[in-house]
Amino acid sequence: MLINYLKIAWKVLGRNRFFTFISLFGISFTLMILLVITSFLSHLLGENYPEDKRDRSLYVMRSVMRNTKQNGQMTGPISAYFVINYLEKMQTPEKVAFMSFVPSNVNTFVGNKKLSLFAKYTDAEFWNVLNFKFIEGKPYQTNQVANSEKVVVITEDTRRQYFGEGVAAVGKYININNESYRISGVVKEVPITRIHVSSDVYMPYTHDKINLKNLEYNGRYCAILLASTSADVPKMRAEFDNMAAKLPLPDPKSFDKLIIHADDFIDGMLRNFTGIDEESPRDYFMRIGAIFAFLFMLLPAVNLINVNISRILERSSEIGVRKAFGASSPHLVLQFIVENIAITFIGGLIGFVGAGLVVYIINNSGLIPYGDLTINFTVLATGLTLCLIFGVLSGVYPAFRMSRLHIVKALKAGE
């Protein structure tokens, strides 16, 4: 019976090509947009190069100093002092790494041409916590950072721009802001959307021009706490919360409350985006996202319902004949739903192809420098689920309405 329903659905596609075009366009365009958005979110929030240990990592991105009496507040990234004197003394993390929250702008010259680059200041553990792919050379070591040696790691693209195509760079020098640094390694580029780890040049934090002896908790860094296993993450979070609750206020006259969190990556990003401090922002964001997706799908679904009603009205005679020969309402409902799901999946296939093309264009357009958006299994599964939901939403009501037609009315409507 299912095969017969699918054959009928195929015949229906060619019966009224205008309705078919409207249906397939609405489905494919909507799904294409949702798939591209899902692909971008997977690119931004998923475990991707070089942050492939997010399942056992917690991020400390900012601290909030609050004056509850005067409603004053000071918010910003954490300081190197806070990392070294508090985070690195925790027992649960296997490793603790820190880096400047956002990259700094630095300049170099190739001949007479000025080359503007992004630079990040990091500690040596940065290279152990994050899984960078080294094209050549190796990262700078703990003793080099402690001794403020002028060493850097650059990206493959920076090497190409500074030295030329295919030229080895390890052991050579690059002039940055009028100072000469020896290159210890070259790494594959990171998309700029991974702002905490993306840069053109990586330098020891001891070359940062800020006052590293500053005793404030606020600064210009963020940190990653890496547990031995994902099962240790709750324990690591509990240790952090216990430590944070006992932190002395650096300026109790100006601020009487300190808020600081160790979050998984998604919560940390959403906390920065929403400004929610006292609770996890994920539930709030998920509600907003679900409402947006529902409303985005609702309009084309309503349009498709109207198109489906018009399309099914043309088949009133068929409905009347089938009812006259004993077809029940549930059978007719099932037939129309199967037909609609089949049409929806064809539209979904077109949407997949369109999304793949859009992703390819984005990756090669430079819109996201070094972008690596993909249509992965998660995105495909999301798309298939959306196809099913879309097919059911736009097919149930028209199918139920037409299956309730009286035989005589159905036959008259088809005359």
C-alpha positions in Angstrom: 0.0 0.0 0.0 2.8 2.4 0.9 4.4 1.8 -2.6 1.1 2.6 -4.2 0.9 5.9 -2.2 4.4 6.8 -3.3 3.5 6.1 -7.0 0.4 8.3 -6.7 2.5 11.0 -5.1 4.9 10.9 -8.1 2.0 11.2 -10.5 0.6 14.1 -8.5 3.9 16.1 -8.9 3.4 16.3 -12.6 -0.3 17.0 -12.6 -0.1 20.7 -11.6 3.4 21.9 -12.1 2.7 25.4 -10.7 1.5 24.0 -7.3 4.5 21.6 -7.4 6.9 24.4 -7.9 5.4 26.5 -5.1 5.5 23.5 -2.7 9.1 22.5 -3.6 10.4 26.1 -3.5 8.9 26.8 -0.1 10.2 23.6 1.4 13.7 23.7 -0.2 14.3 27.4 0.5 13.2 27.1 4.1 15.2 24.0 4.8 18.3 25.4 3.0 18.3 28.5 5.3 17.8 26.4 8.4 20.6 23.9 7.3 23.0 26.8 6.7 22.2 28.3 10.1 22.7 24.9 11.7 26.0 24.4 9.9 27.2 27.8 11.1 26.2 27.0 14.7 28.0 23.6 14.5 31.0 25.5 13.1 30.9 28.0 15.9 29.9 25.9 18.9 31.0 22.4 18.0 34.2 20.6 18.8 36.3 21.7 15.9 39.9 22.3 15.2 41.8 23.1 17.3 39.3 23.0 20.2 38.6 19.2 20.0 38.6 18.7 23.8 35.6 20.8 24.7 33.8 17.8 26.2 36.3 17.9 29.1 37.0 21.6 29.2 35.7 24.5 31.2 36.2 28.1 30.1 36.7 31.1 32.4 36.0 34.0 30.2 35.2 37.0 32.5 34.6 38.3 35.9 32.0 40.7 37.2 32.6 43.1 40.0 29.3 44.5 41.3 28.3 47.2 43.8 24.9 46.0 44.9 24.2 49.2 46.9 24.8 51.7 44.1 24.0 49.3 41.1 27.6 49.7 39.8 29.3 47.1 37.8 32.7 46.4 36.2 32.8 43.5 33.7 35.7 42.2 31.7 38.0 39.3 30.9 40.2 37.9 33.6 43.8 38.8 34.5 47.0 36.8 34.1 47.4 37.3 37.9 44.1 35.6 38.6 45.0 32.6 36.4 48.5 32.1 37.8 47.6 32.6 41.5 44.2 30.9 41.6 43.4 28.7 38.6 46.8 27.1 38.2 46.7 26.1 41.9 43.5 24.0 41.4 43.9 20.3 41.9 41.3 18.7 39.5 42.4 20.2 36.2 45.0 18.2 34.3 46.1 21.4 32.6 45.3 25.1 32.7 46.0 27.3 29.7 45.3 31.0 29.1 45.4 33.4 26.2 44.4 37.0 25.5 40.6 37.2 25.1 40.7 38.9 21.8 43.7 39.3 19.4 45.7 42.5 19.3 46.6 44.4 16.1 50.3 44.3 15.3 52.2 45.5 12.2 55.1 44.2 10.1 56.6 45.1 6.8 57.3 43.0 3.7 59.6 45.3 1.7 57.8 48.6 1.7 54.3 47.0 2.1 52.7 47.2 5.6 51.2 43.9 6.8 48.6 44.1 9.6 48.3 41.0 11.6 46.3 39.7 14.6 48.5 38.6 17.6 47.5 36.5 20.6 49.5 36.3 23.9 49.5 32.8 25.4 51.2 30.6 28.0 53.0 27.4 27.0 50.2 25.1 28.1 48.1 26.7 25.4 49.7 24.3 22.9 49.0 21.3 25.1 45.3 22.1 25.8 44.6 22.9 22.2 45.3 20.5 19.3 46.9 22.7 16.7 48.3 21.2 13.5 51.9 22.1 13.1 53.0 22.4 9.5 56.6 22.8 10.6 58.5 23.3 13.9 57.1 23.2 17.4 55.5 25.5 20.0 57.5 27.6 22.4 58.1 26.0 25.8 57.5 27.0 29.4 61.1 28.1 30.1 61.0 30.3 26.9 57.9 32.0 28.2 59.3 32.5 31.7 62.5 33.9 30.2 60.6 36.2 27.9 62.4 34.8 24.9 61.4 36.5 21.6 59.9 33.5 20.0 56.6 33.2 18.1 54.4 30.7 16.3 52.8 31.9 13.0 50.1 30.6 10.7 50.8 29.1 7.3 49.1 32.1 5.7 51.3 34.5 7.6 54.3 32.5 6.5 53.2 32.8 2.9 52.6 36.5 3.1 55.9 37.3 4.8 58.3 34.8 3.2 56.6 33.7 0.0 54.9 30.5 -1.2 56.4 27.2 0.1 59.3 28.8 2.0 60.3 27.2 5.3 60.1 29.7 8.2 61.3 27.9 11.3 64.5 29.5 12.7 64.0 32.6 10.7 63.0 36.0 12.1 59.9 38.1 11.7 59.8 41.8 12.7 56.7 42.7 14.7 56.1 46.2 15.9 59.8 47.0 15.3 61.0 44.0 17.3 62.6 40.9 15.9 61.1 37.5 16.9 62.4 34.0 16.0 59.8 31.7 14.5 59.6 28.4 16.4 56.6 26.9 14.5 54.0 27.2 11.8 50.4 26.1 12.3 47.3 25.6 10.2 45.0 28.7 10.3 42.0 28.8 12.6 38.7 30.4 11.4 38.3 33.9 12.9 34.9 32.8 14.4 36.8 30.9 17.0 37.9 34.1 18.5 39.5 32.7 21.6 42.1 30.7 19.6 42.3 32.4 16.2 45.2 34.6 15.3 47.9 35.2 12.8 50.8 35.3 15.3 51.0 33.7 18.7 53.4 35.2 21.3 54.4 34.4 24.9 52.2 36.4 27.3 55.4 37.8 29.0 55.8 40.1 26.0 52.4 41.6 26.6 52.7 45.4 27.3 50.2 45.4 30.1 51.2 45.3 33.7 51.5 41.6 34.5 51.9 42.4 38.2 48.4 43.9 38.4 46.6 42.3 41.4 43.1 42.9 39.9 40.9 40.0 38.8 39.9 41.8 35.6 42.4 41.9 32.7 42.6 40.8 29.1 42.8 37.0 29.3 40.5 34.0 29.3 41.5 30.5 30.5 40.7 26.9 29.7 40.6 24.3 32.5 41.2 20.8 31.0 40.0 17.7 33.0 41.6 14.3 32.5 38.2 12.8 31.4 34.8 14.2 30.7 33.6 12.5 33.9 35.9 14.8 35.9 34.3 18.0 34.6 31.6 18.2 37.4 34.3 17.7 40.0 36.4 20.4 38.4 33.5 22.8 38.3 32.7 22.1 41.9 36.3 22.8 42.9 36.2 26.1 40.9 32.9 27.2 42.5 34.3 26.4 46.0 37.4 28.4 45.2 35.5 31.3 43.7 33.2 31.6 46.7 36.2 32.2 49.0 38.0 34.7 46.8 38.8 38.0 48.6 37.4 41.1 47.0 40.3 43.2 45.6 38.5 46.5 46.2 35.8 46.0 48.8 35.2 49.7 49.1 34.1 50.0 45.5 32.6 46.5 44.9 30.9 44.1 47.4 30.2 41.2 45.1 32.3 39.0 42.7 30.7 36.8 40.1 32.9 34.5 38.1 32.0 31.2 36.3 33.8 28.2 34.9 31.4 27.2 32.0 31.4 24.8 29.2 32.1 26.6 25.9 28.4 27.1 24.9 27.4 28.5 28.3 30.5 30.7 28.3 29.7 32.2 24.9 26.1 32.7 25.7 26.9 34.3 29.0 29.1 36.8 27.2 26.4 37.3 24.6 23.4 37.7 26.9 25.0 39.1 30.0 23.2 36.6 32.2 25.4 36.1 35.3 23.4 34.3 38.0 22.1 31.3 36.0 22.9 29.2 32.9 21.9 31.1 29.8 21.5 28.0 27.7 17.8 27.4 28.6 17.0 31.0 27.7 18.8 30.8 24.4 17.2 27.4 23.6 13.7 28.9 24.1 14.5 31.8 21.9 16.0 29.6 19.2 13.0 27.2 19.3 10.6 30.1 19.0 12.6 31.5 16.1 12.7 28.1 14.3 9.0 27.5 14.9 8.0 31.0 13.5 10.4 30.6 10.6 8.8 27.3 9.6 5.2 28.4 10.5 4.7 30.9 7.6 5.8 28.6 4.8 3.9 25.7 6.5 0.7 27.8 6.5 1.2 28.7 2.8 1.8 25.0 2.0 -1.4 24.1 3.8 -3.3 26.5 1.5 -1.5 25.1 -1.5 -2.2 21.5 -0.4 -5.9 22.3 0.1 -6.1 23.7 -3.4 -4.2 20.7 -4.8 -6.4 18.2 -3.0 -9.6 20.0 -4.0 -8.7 19.1 -7.6 -8.8 15.5 -6.6 -12.3 15.6 -5.1 -13.6 13.2 -7.7 -10.9 10.7 -6.8 -11.7 11.0 -3.1 -15.4 10.5 -3.8 -14.8 7.4 -6.0 -12.4 5.9 -3.4 -14.9 6.5 -0.7 -17.7 5.0 -2.8 -15.6 1.8 -3.1 -15.0 1.6 0.7 -11.9 3.7 1.4 -12.0 4.9 5.0 -11.1 8.3 6.3 -7.9 7.0 8.1 -6.7 5.5 4.8 -7.2 8.7 2.9 -5.5 10.7 5.6 -2.5 8.3 5.5 -2.4 8.5 1.7 -2.3 12.3 1.7 0.3 12.5 4.5 2.5 10.0 2.8 2.2 12.0 -0.5 3.1 15.3 1.3 6.0 13.8 3.2 7.3 12.4 -0.1 7.1 15.8 -1.7 8.7 17.4 1.3 11.6 15.0 1.2 12.2 15.9 -2.5 12.1 19.5 -1.5 14.5 18.6 1.4 16.9 17.0 -1.1 16.9 20.2 -3.2 17.4 22.1 0.1 20.4 19.9 1.0 22.0 20.5 -2.4 21.4 24.3 -2.1 22.8 24.4 1.5 25.9 22.5 0.3 26.4 25.1 -2.5 25.9 28.0 -0.1 28.4 26.5 2.4 30.9 26.0 -0.4 30.5 29.6 -1.5 30.9 30.9 2.1 34.0 28.8 2.6 35.6 30.1 -0.6 34.4 33.7 -0.5 36.6 34.9 2.4 33.5 36.0 4.2 34.7 33.9 7.2 38.5 33.9 7.0 39.7 30.3 6.9 36.0 29.2 7.3 35.4 25.4 7.4 31.6 25.1 7.5 30.4 21.6 6.7 27.2 19.7 6.2 28.0 17.0 8.7 25.9 14.1 10.1 24.4 16.3 12.8 23.3 18.8 10.2 21.9 16.1 7.9 20.0 14.5 10.8 18.6 18.0 11.7 17.6 18.4 8.1 15.8 15.1 7.9 14.0 15.8 11.1 12.9 19.2 9.8 11.7 17.5 6.6 9.5 15.1 8.6 8.1 17.9 10.8 7.5 20.1 7.8 5.7 17.3 5.9 3.5 16.4 8.8 2.7 20.1 9.7 1.7 21.0 6.2 -0.1 17.8 5.4 -2.2 16.7 8.3 -4.9 19.4 8.3 -5.6 19.4 4.5 -5.6 15.5 4.5 -8.0 15.4 7.5 -10.3 18.1 6.0 -10.6 16.3 2.6 -11.0 12.9 4.1 -14.1 14.1 5.9 -15.8 15.1 2.6 -19.1 13.4 2.0 -19.1 11.1 -1.0 -21.8 13.1 -2.8 -20.1 16.5 -2.1 -16.8 15.1 -3.2 -18.2 13.9 -6.5 -20.0 17.2 -7.1 -16.9 19.3 -6.2 -14.9 17.4 -8.9 -17.4 18.0 -11.7 
